[in-house]
Amino acid sequence: MVLDLPKEISGRYGRNKTPILLAPMFVAGMDVKKHWGDIEKAIDAFDITDENSLPFVIAKFIYTSQKANDTNLIYLGCNDDDVGLLGDQFLQFWNEGVNRTGNDILVSRFFGLPRDSHMSIEGILGNHLKKIGFFLLRTNMREQETHPLVSAVPDVYDPNHKGLRFGDEDVIFAMANYRSLYELMPTLLIEIPQEVDMEISATLGQLFADITFIYSRIIGVDPGSNPKVSFIREKSSYFLASAAEEMRKKDLPIEKAARKLT
């Protein structure tokens, strides 16, 4: 079986139209052609030569906010596991493309109910002068499946809560936390009104790639030649080989072999 890969592998297609992504999709029986089409629609919509395009505006927002507050730390908050995976994607682009002198993104998937995100929120609030906020929030979770014993329309104890449905609390508390940070630090919010599907993934994935590319050009960095990425790759290989050698030669269990690494 041969996967018919498109010609546009380099440039803005480099992240998307590669065997690493497309081959598993193809084997899983997913509509690869449609996914290509969704990526192409996103590329057509995000004109990276236009300073008023969405990725350009977001990249400039991040840069100017960092300069204004003398900081380069970004807090990325998500209130849903699938949205959190998109956040991880942005984190990967950023760390490989523009991560210089601590220009880091801190990701939290627990940006929702206070009991889940208390330490994360308090940590950000306590250092809000040195951070900016970037939020990917689901604004409708009502389609979430519930256990047969759990009703989508809860029998509320407080009559003032009448009308709420299962999942509404995740949205309400996430937005309340977002507002708390919005009042104290530069923030940017992307609202996702439904469960993440492949079209949303393709669109936001391309947006994150373009933001990273534009931001890297603003700060004068080549996103394709991050020396830290090569260093980490080489160091990772060294750690694995060293641990394996300790296990072979000295018959050490993995936890002791790992402790001997330097």
N, C-alpha and C positions, 0 to 999 in steps of 0.2 A: 504494500500500500504506500502510495506516494502523496505527500502533502504538497499541494500546489501553492508555494509561497509567493507572495507578491514581489515585485521588483523593488518597491520603495522600502528598503531595509534601513538605510542610513538616515541621518538627520532627525527630523521630528517623528519619523516612524521607528526609530531605533529601539525605543522602549517597547513598542506594541507589536510590530510585525516581525517577530522573531520566533524561531522554532521553540525556544524555551517556554513561551507563552502559548503559541498556537498549536503545537503538537499535542499537549495534554488536552486542550479544548477539543481538538479534532477527534482524539481517541475517545473522549467522553461523550461524543455525539452532539456537541454544541454547534450552533450555527456560526461558524467561523467567518463566513462571508459577510453576515450581518454585522458581526463585531468589527470587521474592517471598515464597513460602511459607517458605523457609529463613530469610529476614530476619525475618519475622513471628514465627517460633518463637524466634529469638534475642531479639527485643524482649520477648516474653512471659516468657522465662527470666530476663532481666536487669531486675529491678524497680529502677529508679533512685531510687525513694523509700524503699527498704529499705536501711538502713545495713549489713546483713549480706549484701547481694547481691554477686556477684563484682566487677562494675565499681566498686562503692562501696568494697569492701575494698581493691582494688588502688589506687584513687585515694588512699585514706587512707594506704596503705603508702608510696606515693611521697612524699606530702606530709610525713608524720611522719619518714621517713628523711632527707629533705632538711633538715628543721628540726633534727633531732638531730645531723646532721653538718655543718651550716652550708654546704650545697652545693645546687646545683640542676642539676647535670649528670648526665645519664642515659646509660649505655652500653647499647645494644641489640645483642645478639649473636645471629647466625643461622648455621646450618651447612648451609644448603640454599638454592639460588637462588629456588625458589618461595616458601619461607618468608621469604626476604629481601624479596620483593615485598610480603608482608604487613607486614614491618617498615617498608618505605617508606611504606605506607599510614598506619601509626601515626605515623610521622615527619611526614607531611603534616598530619594532624589536629592534632598537638601544635604544630607551628610556626605554623599558622594560628589555632589556638584559644587557646593559653595562653603562647606564647613572649613572655615579658617579661623584660627585663634579663638576657639570657643563659640563660634556662631552656631549654636545648637538649638534643636527643637526638643522640648520635653512633652511627651505624649501621655495623656490620661484617657482611658476608656471609661472612667468612673465619674464622668462629669454629669451627675444627675441627682439621685436621691442623696440628701445630706449625710445619711449614715454611711453611704458608700464612699463619698468623695470628701469627707470632712477634712482629712489630713492634706489632701491635694489642694483643696480650696484655701485652707488656712495658710498653707505654705506659699501659695501664689499671692494671696492678699498681703502677707507679711513682707513680701519682696516686690510689690507691684511697681515700684519706681524703677526697677531694673529689668522689667519684662514687658512684652507686648502679648496680646492674646489673639489666637486664631481658633475659631470654633466651627466644628462641623456637627450640626445638631439635627436629629430627626425631629420633625415637628408634628408628625402624626404616626402613632404606634398602635392605632386601634385594630389593625388587621392582624396583630400578633395572635398566634394560636394560644388558646387557654385550655387547661385541663378540664375534662368533663365536670369535675367537681367545683370548678371555678367559673363563675358567671362573668361574661364580658361586661355586663351591667351590674356592678356590685350593689349589694344591699347596704347602703351607707348608714353608719350610726349617727353621723351629724347631718341633719336635714339640709344644712347649707352646702353640702357636697353633692346633693342630688343632681343628676345629669351627667356626672363623670362616668367614663367607661374605662375598662382595663387598658392600661398603657398611658392614659392621660397624665398620671402622676409623674412619669419619667420626663415628659415634655415640660410640664409645669415647673418642676424643681430645677431642671436643667436651665430653663430660661431665667428663672429667678437667680440662679448662681451666675449666669452670664451677665445679668443686669448689675450684680454686685461688682463684678470685675470691670464692666463697661464704665462705671462711674469713677474708676480709679486709674485706669490704664488704657492706652490705645488698643482697640479691639476691632476684629473683623469677624463677621458672622456669615457663614454659608448655611442656609436652611435647606434641608432635604425632606420634601413633603411625603415621602413614601418609603417603602422597603427598598433597599439598594438592589438594583438589577444590573444587567450587563451594560445597558445603555448609559445608566448613571455612572457606572464604574469607568467606562471608556471616556466619557465626557470629563469627569473630574480628574481622572488619571492624566489626560492630556493637558488639562488646565494646570495641574501641579508641575508637570514636566516643563511647560512653557513659562510658568512663574519662576522656576529654578533657573532656566536658561536666561531669561531677561534679567533677573537679579544678578546673576553671575557676570553678565556684561556690564551692568551698572557699577559693580565693584571691581571690574577689571580682572576677573578670574575665568580661566578656561575650565568649564565644568567637566570636560573630558579628560583632564590630566591632574587629578587630585593625588598628590604624593602620599597622603595619609591612607588612601584606599590601597595602594600598592604595599605600603608598609604593613598594614593590618593583614593583608592577604599573606604576605611572606611570614609575618609573625605567627599567624594562625597555623600555617603549615609546619613551622618550626615547633610549636607547642605540641601539635599532634604527633609529630615524628619523635620528639623527645620523650613524651609520655609512653609511647609505644615501645621505645627502646628500654626505658626503665622497667616496663612490665615484662619484656622478653628476657632481659639479661638478669634482673634481680628477682623476677617472679613476684613483683609487687602488685597488690590490688590497685584498681584505678584510682581510688581516693588517695592512696599514699603516693602513687606515681605523679599525680597532678600536683601535690604539695611541693614536689621537688623542682618544679619548673621555675625558671627565673627569666 
